[in-house]
């Protein structure tokens, strides 16, 4: 597994990490023992970075990650996210007191005195124009409650504004074959600023695995069922904001570009870390088999530049009209 430096944090992380949303909630039914087995399979395959959040299963995901840490001797960098416990997404709820309370709850769930990395969890855009919020995070670093902090964002513009703050050491953003706008300005800016980039939704909620068909269905408690049109949170988090049928048609074209002996999942993950600005990619996994399949891509090289260009051309022709202007 390739290791990359996570910006200025000093952490070396696996280029393929583990996104722990699916083992917490909103991806259908999950079983904790199977989820823990998936986490262990990832670590055994070289994964050294796990991303979770305090709201994934109301702490369920964080507690599972804490169990993983107890049961392995490997050093795993764990990032969590805070802010979505606010009663509504308004800047006034991001007070020093609330930030401290959210962080302390995650410290308890993750069974650690100091959190490796805390990220603001897709806060409202206005927040990025309130330096006092970032000053409060600086105070939490000074107090030893967190070691480093960053942000998780929906839009490239938010990411660009966030890295104006010197304390922001990482940015988590959606970037994949179906969401290529970050490559225009944000990824070069992050690399120039030595900011670590964590890529989420690399498989477009499973669309880019090639496993879905027009008649595929999802459980009622799976966001791919209940958030198709942004009913519960930003629609860009579900299928990367791409209409399901449009995505299926594009996948059929992309499948023809998969190198012999490869898989669509492997191509999609390697596309993400083909950009050197990307520190780690965090696909989700609910089973050991999924975790091993995802992790295997981390020991393979970035895609050939000619293939990256082909994927970019396909994006511009088939997908960009739906998503490029939005995120």
SVG drawing of the C-alpha trace seen along z (x, -y; Angstrom):
<svg xmlns="http://www.w3.org/2000/svg" viewBox="-38 -36 44 47">
<polyline fill="none" stroke="black" stroke-width="0.4" points="0.0,0.0 1.4,-3.4 1.7,-5.9 1.3,-9.6 1.9,-12.6 -1.3,-14.2 -0.4,-17.8 1.3,-19.5 -0.1,-17.1 3.1,-15.0 1.0,-11.8 1.8,-9.3 -1.5,-7.7 -2.4,-5.0 -3.5,-6.3 -6.6,-4.2 -8.3,-4.6 -11.6,-3.5 -14.7,-5.6 -16.7,-4.6 -20.1,-6.2 -21.6,-2.9 -20.8,-1.0 -22.6,-3.6 -25.9,-4.4 -27.7,-5.5 -26.5,-2.6 -29.1,0.1 -28.8,2.5 -25.3,3.3 -24.0,5.8 -21.3,4.6 -19.3,7.8 -19.3,7.8 -18.3,4.1 -15.5,4.8 -14.3,7.7 -14.3,5.2 -12.2,2.8 -9.7,5.5 -9.6,6.7 -8.7,3.2 -5.9,2.9 -4.6,6.3 -4.5,5.0 -2.4,2.0 -5.0,-0.7 -3.7,-3.2 -6.3,-5.9 -10.0,-5.7 -12.5,-8.6 -15.6,-8.7 -18.0,-11.2 -19.9,-11.7 -23.3,-11.5 -22.6,-8.2 -25.1,-6.1 -25.0,-8.6 -21.5,-7.5 -21.8,-3.9 -19.1,-4.2 -16.7,-6.0 -17.1,-3.3 -16.4,-0.6 -13.2,-2.4 -12.2,-2.5 -12.6,1.3 -10.5,1.6 -7.7,-0.4 -7.9,1.8 -7.6,5.0 -4.7,4.1 -1.1,3.2 -0.9,1.1 -0.9,-2.7 -4.1,-3.9 -4.7,-7.6 -8.3,-8.4 -10.2,-11.4 -13.6,-12.3 -16.0,-15.1 -18.2,-17.4 -20.9,-20.0 -23.8,-18.0 -25.2,-17.6 -26.2,-21.2 -30.0,-21.6 -29.7,-23.3 -26.9,-24.3 -26.4,-27.9 -23.1,-29.6 -24.4,-30.7 -24.4,-27.1 -20.6,-26.7 -19.7,-28.3 -16.5,-27.5 -18.7,-25.7 -20.5,-23.5 -17.3,-22.7 -15.7,-21.6 -18.7,-19.5 -18.8,-17.8 -15.0,-17.1 -15.2,-15.7 -18.0,-13.3 -15.8,-12.1 -12.8,-11.7 -15.0,-9.5 -16.4,-7.4 -12.9,-7.0 -11.3,-6.3 -8.5,-8.8 -7.3,-12.0 -6.3,-13.7 -8.1,-13.3 -5.7,-12.9 -7.8,-15.0 -11.1,-16.8 -13.0,-18.2 -15.9,-20.5 -18.6,-18.4 -19.9,-20.3 -20.8,-23.5 -22.8,-26.3 -20.9,-28.3 -21.2,-31.4 -19.1,-29.8 -16.0,-30.1 -16.2,-33.9 -16.2,-33.7 -12.6,-33.5 -13.7,-33.2 -14.8,-29.6 -11.3,-28.7 -9.8,-30.5 -11.9,-28.2 -10.4,-25.2 -6.9,-26.7 -7.8,-26.8 -8.8,-23.1 -5.4,-22.3 -3.6,-24.4 -5.6,-22.5 -4.5,-19.1 -8.0,-17.9 -7.2,-17.7 -3.9,-17.4 -4.9,-18.8 -8.1,-20.1 -9.5,-20.6 -12.8,-20.8 -15.1,-18.6 -16.9,-20.6 -19.5,-20.3 -18.2,-22.9 -14.9,-23.8 -15.4,-27.4 -15.7,-26.5 -12.5,-24.5 -10.6,-27.4 -11.8,-29.7 -11.0,-27.2 -7.3,-27.0 -6.9,-30.7 -6.9,-29.8 -3.4,-28.7 -4.8,-26.2 -6.7,-24.3 -4.3,-21.4 -6.7,-19.1 -9.8,-19.4 -12.2,-16.6 -14.1,-16.9 -16.0,-14.8 -13.9,-14.1 -14.4,-11.2 -14.9,-10.4 -18.4,-12.0 -17.2,-15.1 -14.1,-16.6 -14.4,-20.3 -12.0,-20.2 -9.2,-19.4 -9.5,-22.8 -8.5,-25.1 -8.8,-23.5 -6.4,-20.5 -3.5,-22.7 -4.2,-25.3 -4.1,-22.6 -0.9,-21.2 0.7,-24.6 -0.5,-25.3 0.7,-21.8 -2.9,-21.0 -3.8,-17.3 -6.7,-16.3 -9.1,-13.5 -11.3,-12.4 -14.7,-11.0 -17.5,-9.4 -14.9,-8.1 -17.2,-5.5 -20.3,-7.8 -22.2,-5.8 -21.5,-2.6 -22.4,-3.8 -18.8,-3.5 -18.6,0.1 -20.7,1.2 -22.8,3.4 -26.1,1.5 -28.7,1.8 -31.9,-0.2 -34.0,2.0 -31.6,2.0 -33.4,1.1 -32.1,-0.1 -33.4,0.3 -35.6,-2.4 -32.9,-3.3 -30.3,-3.7 -29.6,-7.3 -29.5,-6.0 -33.3,-5.6 -34.3,-8.4 -31.9,-11.2 -32.2,-10.9 -33.3,-14.5 -31.6,-15.9 -34.5,-15.4 -32.2,-14.8 -28.9,-16.4 -27.0,-17.7 -28.0,-15.7 -24.3,-15.7 -23.6,-13.1 -25.8,-10.6 -24.5,-9.2 -22.3,-12.4 -25.4,-14.4 -25.8,-12.6 -29.2,-11.4 -29.2,-7.6 -30.1,-6.8 -27.6,-9.2 -25.0,-7.7 -25.8,-4.2 -25.4,-5.2 -22.1,-6.8 -20.9,-3.8 -21.6,-1.6 -19.2,-3.8 -16.5,-3.9 -16.6,-0.1 -15.2,0.0 -12.1,-1.9 -11.3,0.5 -7.9,2.1 -7.8,5.9 -7.9,7.8 -9.0,4.7 -12.2,3.6 -14.3,0.5 -13.9,0.1 -10.1,0.2 -10.2,-2.3 -12.4,-4.7 -10.2,-4.7 -7.0,-5.0 -8.4,-7.9 -8.8,-9.8 -5.3,-9.4 -3.8,-9.9 -3.7,-13.5 -0.7,-14.0 -2.5,-16.5 -4.7,-13.8 -3.4,-12.3 -6.0,-9.5 -9.2,-8.2 -11.9,-6.9 -14.3,-4.4 -16.7,-2.8 -17.0,0.9 -19.6,3.0 -17.9,6.4 -14.4,7.8 -14.6,8.6 -15.4,5.0 -12.6,3.7 -10.0,6.0 -11.2,5.0 -10.9,1.3 -7.6,1.7 -5.9,3.6 -6.0,0.5 -3.6,-1.3 -0.8,1.0 -1.3,0.2 0.1,-2.8 -1.9,-5.9 -3.8,-5.6 -2.0,-6.3 -2.4,-10.0 -4.0,-9.2 -6.8,-7.2 -7.3,-10.1 -7.8,-12.4 -10.4,-10.0 -12.3,-10.0 -12.2,-13.8 -13.6,-14.0 -16.4,-11.6 -17.2,-13.6 -17.4,-16.9 -19.7,-15.3 -22.0,-13.2 -21.9,-14.4 -20.6,-18.0 -23.9,-19.6 -25.6,-18.2 -23.0,-18.8 -20.1,-21.0 -21.8,-24.3 -23.1,-23.1 -20.1,-21.8"/>
</svg>
